[in-house]
Every structure is written in C-alpha cells, then in structure tokens.
Amino acid sequence: MKKAKVFIVDDDNMFTAMLADHLESKGMYNTSTYATGEDALKDMHVNPDFVVLDYYLDSNDANALNGLEILKTMHKSNPETKIVMLSSQEHYGIAAQTIARGALHYVIKDDNAFEEIDNVLQGMLS
C-alpha cells in the first residue's frame, strides 16, 4: 500500500517532531516537517496528500505569512491537497474562518490532538 505524504507545518519543533513520529509509527504516512509556511510552500510541487498546518506561525521573520495566508496559498496552488488546521485556539470563529478558506478540518492542540489528526487523516484516506 502506498503511504500518504503528509506535510506538518508548525513552528513548535518539539510538537512537530512528536506528531511526525506518531504518524510515521502508524505505517501509513511519510511525513515532512516545516517550521515555516514559506518552507512548506517551496515543496508543494511534490503534491502532498495532506498538510497539517498551524494557525499561528510565529516566525522570527516579520514578513512571514500566518497560517491563514499559507492555507489560502496552498489551497489555490494545490486544491486537491487536504489541509487540516491546527491551533490551540478553541474559538468557533477561527475554526469557521479556516474551513471557509479551504481547510477540511480544524483540530485543537490538546492531549488528544495526535489521535484526532490520525483519525481525520484516516477518514480522508477512505
């Protein structure tokens, strides 16, 4: 079975590494991690199946794009790629905003986030 390509875009390196390890351990995914949205955009030509994208990307670069801007750009350039937004924000308005801009799901960063992301990705695979 072909493994799904997953980009994980989050400026929290520890979270990103742990999520990548979690998904890789399932045997269904090949992951690539990115600390900035701009770095992920450079690799969109490989057409990932999924992108897990942090809502807040707190880059040191003042000109860096935030998660919503990255989502919009990714959705425009790769409309087939399924994007899951990730945030510690529990506000309905933020979730609705990301869905309106092309995200297929919104996951809150909490103790269940890894399993929820895995469940969402598996659901989109079938």
N, C-alpha and C positions, 0 to 999 in steps of 0.2 A: 504494500500500500504506500502510495506517495504521501510524504509528510507535508503538512501545510506550512507555508512560510509565514512567520509572524514577526513583525517589527514591534519592538517595545520602545516607546519614546517617553522618557521621564528623566528629569534632572536629579532625581534621588537615586544615586548609584547603587546603594545597598538594596533598595526596593527593586530596582531594575534587575540586578543580579539574582536576587531571590526568586522573582517571578519567572525569569528565564530558566533557572534551574528547575522550578516547579513544573513549568510547561514541558521542558525537554524530558523530564522524568516520566511523563505520560507516554512517550514514544510516538506521539502523533504530530509533533511540531519541530520545525527547525526555527530557532529564534535568532534575531539580530537585535542588538540593543543600541540605543542612541540617547545621548544626553541633551541634544537639542533637536528641535523640529527641522531646522535647516539641514542638519546632517542626514536626517531620515529622508528629506525631500531629494537629496542628491542620489539616493539609492532606489527611488521609486520605479526606476526603469526595470528593476528585477521583478516587478509586479507581485508584491506580497499578497497573500490571500487575506491576511488580517493585519490591522495596526491597532495596538493598544496605546492610546495617546493620552498623556496627562493634560488636564485642563490648564493648570498653571505651570508654565515652563519658566522658571526663574533664572534665566541665563545671566551671566555677568555682562553680556553684550547689551547695551541699551537699545540697540536696533533689532534685537532678536524678536521674532514673531511669537505670539502667545498660542496656546493650544487651539483656540477657535480659528485663528488665522491659518494655522497649519492644517487643521481639519478642512477648511474651505479649499485650500490649495490642493490638498491630497484628493479630495472628492472630485474636484474639477479635472485633475490630470489623470486620475485612476478611478473612474466611477465604479468599477467592478470590485475594488478592494473594500472589504468590510471593515469599518472603523468602530472601535469600542472606545468611548471616552472614559477616562479615569480621573476621579477627583476626591478630595476629602470634603468637598462642599456637598451638603445634603439639601441644598435649596432646589425645589422643584423647577424654578425659573431657569436655573443654569442647565439642568438636565434637558428641559424642553428646548432651550436655545441650541444645545449641541445636536439634538435629534433633528431640529428644523434645518440645521446646516449640513446634514448628511450622515451623522453618526447613527449606527443601528442600535446601539445600546449604551447605557450610562451606568458605570459601576462606581460605587463609593469605596474609597480606600479605607477598609477596616479589617478586622480579623478574618473575615470571610472572603475578602477580595480575590485571593488566588483561586479558590474553588469556584467562585462565581464567574470569574473570567474564563476558566477552563470549561465550565458548563455552558456559558454563552458561545464560546468558540465551537464546542462540540455540536451544539444545537444548530449553528450556522453551517457546519460541515455536511449535515444530512439533508 
